[in-house]
Amino acid sequence: MEILIQNNQDQHPVDAAQFQSQIGQVLEKLEETECELSLLLTDDEEIQSLNKTYRDLDKATDVLSFPQDEDAVNETGDTLLGDVVISVETAARQAEEHHLSFNEELILLAIHGILHLLGYDHERSPQDARIMQDKTQAVFETLFPGRRPSGTSNF
């Protein structure tokens, strides 16, 4: 398993080693251990630009996912899952709204993004939304037992 992290923002400190370790635990829980995943931590301005370019939505968002082709592999034969982009700026705001720590919110958003890479989609139907929400919560609780997002969270 290879987890590539690029931090393009400097407004909110992120413990890269801890974040990478926790993402590894997420992938293990999802039984995706022979894979490569790229994560970009950025600010609202950059994620807004990506959202406009790729989704034609001219606004910041919390997380974007860009899956690779199904058969894409790296030089060692690991599956290339794709890229997850997280606005750390939005994550910091939402952490308070969701009654989570900043780190918990980052992991919650990463789980959500990774599930999109794996084919889950909450926008297809209410049933798919529920399946994705349940999966998100199950994975989140393995890292943070007894913790649940609340407040304005729909995860």
C-alpha positions in Angstrom: 0.0 0.0 0.0 1.3 3.4 -1.0 -0.2 6.6 0.4 1.0 9.8 -1.2 0.2 13.0 0.6 0.8 16.5 -0.7 0.0 19.4 1.6 -0.5 22.6 -0.4 -1.7 24.8 2.5 -0.1 26.3 5.5 -3.1 27.7 7.4 -3.7 24.6 9.6 -0.9 22.3 10.7 -1.5 18.6 9.8 0.5 15.8 11.4 1.4 14.1 8.1 2.8 10.9 9.8 -0.3 10.5 11.9 -2.6 11.3 9.0 -0.8 8.8 6.7 -1.0 6.1 9.4 -4.7 6.6 9.9 -5.4 6.5 6.2 -3.5 3.2 6.1 -5.9 2.0 8.8 -8.9 3.2 6.7 -7.6 1.3 3.7 -7.0 -1.9 5.8 -10.6 -1.7 7.1 -11.8 -1.4 3.5 -9.7 -4.3 2.5 -7.7 -2.2 0.0 -4.2 -3.0 1.0 -2.6 -3.5 -2.5 -3.3 0.0 -3.8 -1.9 3.4 -4.3 -3.8 6.5 -3.1 -3.0 10.2 -3.5 -4.3 12.8 -1.1 -4.0 16.5 -1.6 -4.6 18.8 1.3 -5.4 22.3 0.1 -7.3 25.5 0.8 -10.7 26.7 -0.3 -9.4 28.7 -3.2 -7.7 25.7 -4.8 -10.5 23.3 -4.2 -13.0 25.9 -5.6 -10.9 26.1 -8.8 -10.9 22.3 -9.1 -14.6 22.1 -8.4 -15.3 24.6 -11.1 -13.0 22.9 -13.6 -14.2 19.3 -13.1 -17.8 19.7 -11.8 -18.7 23.1 -13.2 -19.6 24.3 -9.6 -17.9 27.6 -8.8 -17.7 27.2 -5.1 -15.5 25.7 -2.4 -16.3 22.2 -1.2 -14.9 20.0 1.5 -13.7 17.0 -0.5 -13.4 15.9 -4.1 -12.5 12.5 -5.5 -10.9 11.6 -8.8 -10.9 7.9 -9.5 -8.5 6.2 -11.8 -9.5 3.8 -14.5 -10.5 0.4 -13.2 -7.5 -1.4 -14.5 -4.9 1.2 -13.6 -1.9 -0.1 -11.7 1.4 1.4 -10.6 4.9 -0.1 -11.3 4.6 -2.6 -8.5 1.2 -3.8 -9.7 -0.8 -2.1 -7.0 -4.2 -0.7 -8.0 -4.3 3.0 -8.5 -7.4 4.1 -6.6 -7.2 7.8 -7.6 -6.9 11.2 -5.9 -8.7 12.7 -2.9 -8.6 16.4 -2.5 -9.5 17.9 0.9 -10.0 21.6 1.7 -8.3 21.8 5.1 -9.8 25.3 5.5 -13.3 23.9 5.2 -12.4 20.9 7.3 -11.4 23.2 10.2 -14.8 25.0 10.0 -16.8 21.8 9.7 -15.0 20.1 12.6 -16.6 22.6 15.0 -20.0 22.2 13.3 -19.7 18.4 13.5 -18.5 18.4 17.1 -15.2 16.6 16.0 -11.6 17.4 16.4 -9.8 18.8 13.4 -8.0 15.5 12.8 -11.3 13.5 13.1 -12.9 15.8 10.5 -9.9 15.3 8.1 -10.2 11.5 8.4 -14.0 11.7 8.0 -13.6 13.6 4.7 -10.8 11.2 3.6 -13.1 8.2 4.2 -15.9 9.8 2.3 -13.5 10.6 -0.6 -12.0 7.1 -0.6 -15.5 5.5 -0.7 -16.3 7.6 -3.8 -13.1 6.2 -5.4 -14.4 2.7 -4.6 -17.7 3.3 -6.4 -19.9 4.4 -3.5 -22.1 7.4 -4.5 -24.6 9.1 -2.1 -26.0 11.1 -5.0 -27.5 8.2 -6.9 -30.4 7.4 -4.5 -31.5 7.7 -0.9 -30.6 4.0 -0.5 -27.1 4.5 -1.8 -26.7 7.5 0.4 -27.7 5.4 3.4 -25.2 2.6 2.4 -22.4 5.1 2.1 -23.3 6.8 5.3 -23.3 3.5 7.2 -20.0 2.4 5.6 -18.4 5.8 6.5 -19.6 5.6 10.1 -18.4 2.0 10.4 -14.9 2.8 9.2 -14.7 6.1 11.2 -15.7 4.2 14.4 -12.8 1.7 14.0 -10.4 4.7 14.3 -12.4 6.7 16.8 -14.4 4.3 18.9 -17.5 5.9 20.4 -17.2 9.1 18.3 -19.8 10.1 15.8 -20.2 13.3 13.7 -23.2 15.3 14.8 -24.5 18.8 14.3 -24.7 19.6 10.6 -23.0 16.5 9.5 -24.7 14.2 7.0 -22.0 11.6 7.0 
